[in-house]
Amino acid sequence: MTTQCAPADEATVPDNGSGQFIADLDDRTPAGIAAAVSRQIRSGALTPGSRLPTVREVARELKVSPATVNQAWRALAAAGAIVARGRAGTFVGAPVATRPATAVGRYQRLHPPSYSAFRIDLSGGTPDPELLPDLGAALRDLTKDGASDLAADYLGEAVLPELAAKVRADWPFRAERLAVLDGALDAVDRLLSAHVRLGDAVAVEDPCFPPFLDLLAGLGARPIPVRMDESGLLPDELARAVTEQEATALILQPRGQNPTGVSITARRIRELSDILQDTGTLVIEDDHSAGIAAAPLRSLGSRLPRRTVHIRSYSKSHGADLRLAVAGGPADLLDPVIERRMLGAGWTSRLLQRVLLSMLDDENAVHAVTTARAEYRRRSAELRRALARRGVAVARGDGINLWLPVADENAAMISLAAAGIKAAPGGPFVVGEHPPTDHLRITISPVTDPDLDWLATELAAATTAVPTYRRIRRG
């Protein structure tokens, strides 16, 4: 029998009893195993190119099932920490600095480069620029006494005290600490980086906003899909995520959920908080549709204030280029984010904070946001009614998106593109097993009354479109 040797530049991890390299492990869950191997790699005990013992060897040594080790290996592979080479074995990956570029993420799949001109673009998930408040008055406020001094101050408060007071007045729970960050996604990214580790399980909505999944993949964390209904996350599924999968964190969008438009109900808040009450699960709430969502704000922080960080974005209501969001919650959850940020960006421009504060106080700007909220609700209702007249039922959604069921995602996209309509594919939003019905995400902010009938007709036709090969087979 021929013995296969490792290549000269690849060392084999010393056996020490086949898997002894993590034999002192206390936490023998997939997350614990992944974290232990990650620590060995970071410490240098496992060097790049080292060949790991087989899954069965590690499972035998740790007295766990091969499926448990496989799950840990998948988490490590997702982070690039290890590389499987088929029958040759599994090896410690190259250092981060030398790794090749990762595969295209979900967010890039959602917004690929477009080389065609479309009559209307319903794929963006962005607000109507015509409905945003006028920045003119707020910019003029920057010339008032004291505002110009902010530009020269390195040591001032990271959050303008006046803005903090304004925000606290209608925060959904008592926030021990506030931080102003560069948009909601920046806040989610920093919170995950501070509190989620390689191999951790994180509960997410299914369907889910694709950048959340990309962020988790970059950290080597495992997204645990929790399906939804018209009231929000399904309690039984969240219970399984935190008990069976031991989710260390939960990311949710409390209203105007992207892509479904679902807003969580008061009853569902009570049900979910009861499930989370006796766990250590970190709750990250992304209220990205603050200002333009018609539903009242409901937060798990009202019942779990020591475990919840709530994020309020002003991008859709006041302007994406402000790049402003406020995160509020317990000091022990936000202080690591604030302290780490001081070594980089430091703070979010207080000039931009002053602009936002001026808009929050200005009657005309407040009226503009109120008008936008009503207009988005009207456009959504009109489009749903027009589709219903054509036999297509779409669940009511809050905010600026509708989740359109279709027979086949690709065929529907092609049908709409042929009519000059760009839509967002549903695939990048899906976390678990593919649902029985495909979907497209439709952003209603570009919809105008003159285009409504034409648009509803084309959308209705797209819902029944099927691939050409299927039509041939049926014929």
C-alpha positions as CSV (number, residue, x, y, z in Angstrom):
1,M,0.0,0.0,0.0
2,T,1.4,3.4,-1.0
3,T,1.4,6.1,1.7
4,Q,0.4,9.6,0.5
5,C,2.8,12.2,1.8
6,A,2.1,15.9,2.2
7,P,3.9,18.2,-0.3
8,A,7.2,19.6,0.9
9,D,5.6,23.0,1.6
10,E,2.7,21.6,3.6
11,A,3.2,20.3,7.2
12,T,0.9,17.8,8.7
13,V,-0.5,18.7,12.2
14,P,1.2,16.4,14.7
15,D,-1.3,13.6,15.6
16,N,-0.8,13.4,19.3
17,G,-3.7,11.0,19.2
18,S,-5.5,12.2,16.1
19,G,-7.1,15.5,16.9
20,Q,-5.2,16.3,20.1
21,F,-4.5,19.7,18.8
22,I,-7.9,20.8,20.3
23,A,-8.4,17.9,22.7
24,D,-8.6,20.3,25.7
25,L,-11.7,21.9,24.4
26,D,-14.6,22.5,26.8
27,D,-17.2,23.8,24.3
28,R,-17.7,21.0,21.8
29,T,-20.4,22.6,19.8
30,P,-19.7,23.5,16.1
31,A,-19.1,27.1,17.2
32,G,-16.8,26.1,20.0
33,I,-14.8,23.8,17.8
34,A,-14.5,26.5,15.1
35,A,-13.5,29.1,17.6
36,A,-10.8,26.7,19.1
37,V,-9.2,26.0,15.7
38,S,-9.4,29.7,14.9
39,R,-7.5,30.5,18.1
40,Q,-4.8,28.0,17.2
41,I,-4.4,29.6,13.8
42,R,-4.2,33.1,15.2
43,S,-1.6,32.0,17.8
44,G,0.6,30.4,15.2
45,A,0.2,26.9,16.6
46,L,-1.4,26.0,13.3
47,T,0.6,27.4,10.4
48,P,-0.6,28.1,6.9
49,G,-0.5,25.0,4.8
50,S,-0.7,22.6,7.7
51,R,-2.9,19.6,7.0
52,L,-5.6,19.0,9.5
53,P,-6.7,15.6,10.8
54,T,-9.7,14.1,9.1
55,V,-13.3,14.9,10.3
56,R,-13.7,11.4,11.6
57,E,-10.4,11.6,13.6
58,V,-11.4,14.9,15.2
59,A,-14.9,13.6,15.9
60,R,-13.5,10.4,17.5
61,E,-11.1,12.4,19.7
62,L,-13.7,14.9,20.8
63,K,-16.4,12.3,21.2
64,V,-18.8,14.2,19.0
65,S,-20.6,13.3,15.7
66,P,-18.8,13.9,12.4
67,A,-21.7,16.2,11.5
68,T,-20.7,18.5,14.3
69,V,-17.1,18.7,13.1
70,N,-18.3,19.2,9.5
71,Q,-20.4,22.2,10.6
72,A,-17.4,23.7,12.4
73,W,-15.3,23.1,9.3
74,R,-17.8,24.8,7.1
75,A,-17.8,27.9,9.3
76,L,-13.9,28.0,9.2
77,A,-14.0,27.5,5.4
78,A,-16.5,30.3,4.9
79,A,-14.0,32.6,6.7
80,G,-11.1,31.4,4.6
81,A,-9.4,30.0,7.7
82,I,-9.2,26.5,6.2
83,V,-9.3,25.1,2.7
84,A,-10.6,21.7,1.6
85,R,-8.7,20.0,-1.3
86,G,-10.7,17.0,-1.9
87,R,-9.0,13.7,-1.3
88,A,-5.8,15.5,-0.5
89,G,-7.3,16.7,2.8
90,T,-8.1,19.9,4.6
91,F,-5.4,22.6,5.2
92,V,-5.0,25.7,7.1
93,G,-5.6,28.7,4.8
94,A,-3.2,31.4,3.7
95,P,-2.9,34.6,5.9
96,V,-5.7,37.1,5.2
97,A,-3.3,39.5,3.4
98,T,-2.4,36.8,0.8
99,R,-5.8,35.3,0.2
100,P,-7.4,35.8,-3.3
101,A,-10.4,38.0,-3.6
102,T,-13.6,36.4,-2.3
103,A,-16.4,35.4,-4.5
104,V,-19.0,37.9,-5.4
105,G,-21.2,38.6,-2.4
106,R,-25.0,38.7,-2.2
107,Y,-25.1,42.5,-2.3
108,Q,-23.1,42.6,-5.5
109,R,-25.4,40.0,-7.0
110,L,-28.4,42.2,-6.1
111,H,-26.8,45.3,-7.8
112,P,-24.7,44.0,-10.7
113,P,-23.3,46.5,-13.2
114,S,-26.0,47.4,-15.7
115,Y,-25.2,47.9,-19.4
116,S,-28.8,48.5,-20.6
117,A,-31.0,51.5,-20.4
118,F,-34.2,50.9,-18.6
119,R,-37.4,52.9,-18.8
120,I,-37.8,52.5,-15.0
121,D,-35.6,51.1,-12.3
122,L,-37.4,49.4,-9.5
123,S,-34.4,47.6,-8.1
124,G,-32.6,50.2,-6.1
125,G,-34.3,50.1,-2.7
126,T,-33.7,53.9,-2.4
127,P,-36.1,56.8,-1.7
128,D,-37.4,59.3,-4.3
129,P,-35.0,62.3,-4.4
130,E,-38.0,64.5,-5.1
131,L,-39.5,63.6,-1.7
132,L,-36.4,64.4,0.4
133,P,-36.3,67.6,2.5
134,D,-34.5,70.6,1.0
135,L,-30.9,70.8,2.4
136,G,-30.6,74.5,1.7
137,A,-31.9,75.9,5.0
138,A,-29.9,73.3,7.0
139,L,-26.7,74.2,5.2
140,R,-27.2,77.9,5.8
141,D,-27.5,77.0,9.5
142,L,-23.8,75.9,9.4
143,T,-22.8,79.6,9.2
144,K,-24.4,80.5,12.4
145,D,-22.4,81.2,15.5
146,G,-20.5,78.2,16.8
147,A,-21.1,75.9,13.9
148,S,-17.8,76.8,12.1
149,D,-15.9,76.0,15.3
150,L,-16.8,72.3,15.0
151,A,-14.6,71.8,12.0
152,A,-11.5,72.5,14.0
153,D,-12.3,70.5,17.1
154,Y,-10.6,67.1,17.5
155,L,-11.6,66.7,21.2
156,G,-15.2,67.6,21.3
157,E,-18.2,65.3,22.0
158,A,-18.5,62.5,19.4
159,V,-22.3,63.1,19.5
160,L,-23.6,66.6,19.5
161,P,-25.4,67.1,22.9
162,E,-28.3,68.8,21.2
163,L,-28.7,66.0,18.7
164,A,-28.5,63.4,21.5
165,A,-31.3,65.2,23.5
166,K,-33.4,65.4,20.4
167,V,-33.0,61.7,19.6
168,R,-33.6,60.5,23.2
169,A,-37.0,62.3,23.3
170,D,-38.6,59.6,21.2
171,W,-36.2,56.6,21.5
172,P,-38.1,53.3,22.0
173,F,-36.4,52.6,25.4
174,R,-33.9,54.2,27.8
175,A,-30.6,54.0,26.0
176,E,-27.6,54.2,28.3
177,R,-25.3,55.1,25.5
178,L,-25.8,56.8,22.1
179,A,-23.4,56.7,19.1
180,V,-23.6,58.4,15.8
181,L,-22.3,56.3,12.9
182,D,-22.0,56.4,9.2
183,G,-25.3,54.9,8.3
184,A,-27.2,51.8,9.6
185,L,-25.0,49.3,7.8
186,D,-21.9,50.8,9.3
187,A,-23.5,50.4,12.7
188,V,-24.4,46.8,12.1
189,D,-21.0,46.0,10.8
190,R,-19.2,47.5,13.8
191,L,-21.5,45.8,16.3
192,L,-21.0,42.4,14.7
193,S,-17.3,42.9,14.5
194,A,-17.2,43.8,18.2
195,H,-19.5,41.0,19.5
196,V,-19.6,38.1,17.0
197,R,-16.8,35.6,16.6
198,L,-15.8,33.0,14.1
199,G,-18.2,30.1,14.1
200,D,-20.9,31.9,16.1
201,A,-24.5,31.4,15.1
202,V,-26.5,34.5,14.3
203,A,-30.3,34.5,13.8
204,V,-31.5,36.5,10.8
205,E,-34.8,37.1,9.1
206,D,-35.6,34.9,6.1
207,P,-35.7,36.6,3.6
208,C,-32.9,38.9,4.8
209,F,-31.2,42.1,3.7
210,P,-28.2,40.7,1.7
211,P,-25.4,42.9,3.2
212,F,-26.1,41.4,6.6
213,L,-25.4,37.9,5.2
214,D,-22.2,39.2,3.5
215,L,-21.0,40.7,6.8
216,L,-21.6,37.4,8.6
217,A,-19.8,35.5,5.9
218,G,-16.8,37.8,6.3
219,L,-16.7,37.1,10.0
220,G,-17.1,33.4,9.6
221,A,-20.4,33.4,11.5
222,R,-23.3,31.2,10.6
223,P,-26.6,32.8,9.6
224,I,-29.6,30.9,11.1
225,P,-32.7,31.6,9.0
226,V,-35.9,32.6,10.9
227,R,-38.9,32.7,8.7
228,M,-41.5,35.4,8.9
229,D,-45.2,36.0,8.6
230,E,-47.2,39.3,8.3
231,S,-46.5,40.0,12.0
232,G,-42.7,39.5,12.0
233,L,-40.4,36.7,13.0
234,L,-42.0,33.4,13.7
235,P,-41.7,32.7,17.5
236,D,-41.2,28.9,17.1
237,E,-38.4,29.4,14.6
238,L,-36.6,32.0,16.8
239,A,-36.9,29.6,19.7
240,R,-35.1,26.9,17.7
241,A,-32.4,29.3,16.7
242,V,-31.6,30.3,20.2
243,T,-32.0,26.9,21.9
244,E,-30.9,24.3,19.3
245,Q,-28.5,26.5,17.3
246,E,-27.4,28.6,20.3
247,A,-27.6,31.9,18.4
248,T,-25.4,34.5,20.0
249,A,-27.0,37.4,18.2
250,L,-30.2,38.3,16.3
251,I,-30.5,40.9,13.5
252,L,-33.9,42.2,12.7
253,Q,-35.6,45.1,11.0
254,P,-38.6,46.1,13.1
255,R,-40.6,47.9,10.4
256,G,-40.6,48.2,6.6
257,Q,-38.5,45.1,6.5
258,N,-36.3,44.8,3.5
259,P,-37.4,43.1,1.2
260,T,-40.9,42.1,2.5
261,G,-42.1,45.4,4.0
262,V,-43.3,43.6,7.1
263,S,-43.6,45.6,10.4
264,I,-43.5,43.8,13.7
265,T,-46.7,43.8,15.8
266,A,-46.9,44.6,19.5
267,R,-48.1,41.0,20.2
268,R,-45.1,39.6,18.3
269,I,-42.7,41.8,20.3
270,R,-44.1,40.2,23.5
271,E,-43.8,36.7,22.1
272,L,-40.2,37.1,20.9
273,S,-39.0,38.9,24.0
274,D,-40.4,36.0,26.2
275,I,-38.3,33.6,24.1
276,L,-35.1,35.7,24.5
277,Q,-35.6,36.7,28.1
278,D,-33.4,33.9,29.6
279,T,-30.8,33.9,26.9
280,G,-27.7,36.0,26.4
281,T,-28.6,36.7,22.8
282,L,-27.5,40.2,21.5
283,V,-30.4,41.9,19.7
284,I,-29.5,44.3,16.8
285,E,-32.4,46.3,15.5
286,D,-32.0,48.1,12.2
287,D,-34.8,50.7,11.8
288,H,-33.7,51.7,8.4
289,S,-37.1,53.1,7.4
290,A,-37.4,55.5,10.3
291,G,-39.3,58.5,9.2
292,I,-40.9,57.0,6.1
293,A,-42.5,53.9,7.6
294,A,-46.2,54.2,8.4
295,A,-46.2,51.6,11.2
296,P,-45.4,52.7,14.8
297,L,-42.0,51.8,16.1
298,R,-41.9,48.7,18.2
299,S,-38.7,47.5,19.7
300,L,-37.5,44.5,21.6
301,G,-35.5,47.0,23.7
302,S,-38.7,48.0,25.4
303,R,-38.7,44.6,27.1
304,L,-35.0,43.7,26.8
305,P,-33.1,47.0,27.3
306,R,-29.9,45.4,28.6
307,R,-29.5,43.2,25.5
308,T,-30.8,45.4,22.6
309,V,-29.0,47.9,20.4
310,H,-31.5,49.9,18.3
311,I,-30.3,51.7,15.2
312,R,-32.2,54.5,13.6
313,S,-31.2,55.5,10.1
314,Y,-31.9,58.9,8.5
315,S,-30.8,57.9,4.9
316,K,-34.3,57.2,3.5
317,S,-36.0,60.1,5.3
318,H,-33.4,62.9,5.0
319,G,-30.8,61.8,2.5
320,A,-28.4,58.9,1.9
321,D,-25.4,61.1,1.5
322,L,-25.7,62.4,5.0
323,R,-24.4,58.9,6.0
324,L,-26.0,59.2,9.4
325,A,-27.5,56.7,11.8
326,V,-27.8,56.7,15.6
327,A,-27.3,53.6,17.6
328,G,-28.6,53.4,21.2
329,G,-28.4,50.8,23.9
330,P,-26.4,49.5,26.9
331,A,-22.9,50.9,27.4
332,D,-21.3,47.5,27.6
333,L,-22.5,46.8,24.1
334,L,-21.7,50.1,22.5
335,D,-18.5,51.2,24.3
336,P,-16.3,48.6,22.5
337,V,-17.6,50.0,19.2
338,I,-16.9,53.6,20.2
339,E,-13.5,52.8,21.6
340,R,-12.4,50.9,18.6
341,R,-13.7,53.6,16.3
342,M,-11.5,56.2,18.1
343,L,-8.5,54.5,16.6
344,G,-9.8,55.0,13.1
345,A,-12.5,57.4,11.9
346,G,-12.9,58.8,15.4
347,W,-16.4,60.2,15.0
348,T,-19.0,61.1,12.4
349,S,-18.7,64.6,11.2
350,R,-20.3,67.0,13.6
351,L,-21.0,69.3,10.7
352,L,-23.2,66.6,9.2
353,Q,-24.8,66.0,12.7
354,R,-25.5,69.8,12.8
355,V,-27.2,69.5,9.4
356,L,-29.4,66.7,10.6
357,L,-30.3,68.5,13.8
358,S,-31.3,71.5,11.8
359,M,-33.6,69.4,9.6
360,L,-35.1,67.7,12.6
361,D,-36.0,71.1,14.1
362,D,-37.1,72.7,10.8
363,E,-40.9,72.8,10.2
364,N,-40.5,72.6,6.4
365,A,-38.2,69.6,6.7
366,V,-40.5,67.8,9.1
367,H,-43.4,68.5,6.7
368,A,-41.4,67.1,3.8
369,V,-40.7,63.8,5.7
370,T,-44.4,63.5,6.7
371,T,-45.5,64.1,3.1
372,A,-43.0,61.5,1.8
373,R,-44.3,58.9,4.3
374,A,-47.9,59.4,3.1
375,E,-46.9,59.4,-0.6
376,Y,-44.9,56.1,-0.3
377,R,-47.9,54.6,1.4
378,R,-50.2,55.8,-1.4
379,R,-47.9,54.6,-4.2
380,S,-47.6,51.2,-2.6
381,A,-51.4,50.9,-2.2
382,E,-52.1,52.0,-5.7
383,L,-49.7,49.5,-7.2
384,R,-51.1,46.7,-5.1
385,R,-54.6,47.6,-6.2
386,A,-53.6,47.7,-9.8
387,L,-52.0,44.3,-9.5
388,A,-55.0,42.9,-7.7
389,R,-57.2,44.0,-10.7
390,R,-54.9,41.8,-12.8
391,G,-55.2,38.8,-10.5
392,V,-51.9,39.2,-8.6
393,A,-52.1,39.4,-4.8
394,V,-49.2,41.1,-3.1
395,A,-49.0,41.3,0.7
396,R,-49.2,44.8,2.1
397,G,-45.8,46.3,2.8
398,D,-44.5,49.2,4.8
399,G,-41.8,51.6,3.5
400,I,-40.7,51.6,-0.1
401,N,-40.5,47.9,-1.1
402,L,-43.0,45.2,-2.2
403,W,-42.2,41.4,-2.2
404,L,-43.7,40.2,-5.5
405,P,-44.3,36.5,-5.9
406,V,-43.4,35.1,-9.3
407,A,-43.4,31.6,-10.9
408,D,-39.8,31.8,-11.9
409,E,-37.3,34.5,-10.8
410,N,-35.1,34.4,-13.9
411,A,-38.0,34.3,-16.3
412,A,-39.7,37.2,-14.5
413,M,-36.5,39.3,-14.6
414,I,-36.1,38.7,-18.4
415,S,-39.8,39.5,-19.0
416,L,-39.5,42.8,-17.2
417,A,-36.1,43.7,-18.8
418,A,-37.7,43.2,-22.2
419,A,-40.3,45.7,-21.2
420,G,-37.7,48.2,-20.0
421,I,-38.2,47.5,-16.3
422,K,-35.4,46.7,-13.9
423,A,-36.2,44.7,-10.7
424,A,-34.2,43.1,-7.9
425,P,-33.9,39.3,-7.9
426,G,-35.2,37.6,-4.8
427,G,-32.5,35.0,-4.6
428,P,-29.9,37.1,-2.8
429,F,-32.4,37.7,0.0
430,V,-33.1,34.0,0.7
431,V,-31.2,32.4,3.6
432,G,-32.6,28.9,4.1
433,E,-34.0,26.3,1.7
434,H,-35.4,27.9,-1.4
435,P,-39.1,28.8,-0.7
436,P,-41.8,27.2,-2.8
437,T,-42.4,30.5,-4.6
438,D,-39.8,32.7,-6.2
439,H,-39.9,36.5,-5.6
440,L,-38.7,39.8,-6.9
441,R,-38.2,42.9,-4.8
442,I,-40.0,45.9,-6.2
443,T,-39.1,49.4,-5.0
444,I,-42.1,51.7,-5.3
445,S,-40.4,55.0,-4.9
446,P,-39.9,55.6,-8.7
447,V,-43.6,54.7,-9.5
448,T,-45.6,57.6,-10.9
449,D,-49.3,57.7,-11.7
450,P,-48.9,58.0,-15.5
451,D,-46.9,54.7,-15.5
452,L,-49.1,52.8,-13.1
453,D,-51.3,50.9,-15.5
454,W,-48.5,50.0,-17.9
455,L,-46.3,48.9,-15.0
456,A,-48.9,46.8,-13.3
457,T,-49.6,45.0,-16.6
458,E,-45.9,44.2,-17.1
459,L,-45.4,43.1,-13.5
460,A,-48.5,40.9,-13.7
461,A,-47.2,39.3,-16.9
462,A,-43.8,38.7,-15.3
463,T,-45.4,36.8,-12.4
464,T,-46.5,34.0,-14.7
465,A,-43.4,33.9,-17.0
466,V,-41.6,30.5,-17.2
467,P,-38.3,29.5,-18.8
468,T,-38.4,28.7,-22.5
469,Y,-37.3,25.1,-22.0
470,R,-40.2,24.5,-19.7
471,R,-42.7,25.8,-22.3
472,I,-41.1,23.6,-24.9
473,R,-41.4,20.6,-22.6
474,R,-45.0,21.3,-21.9
475,G,-45.7,21.7,-25.5
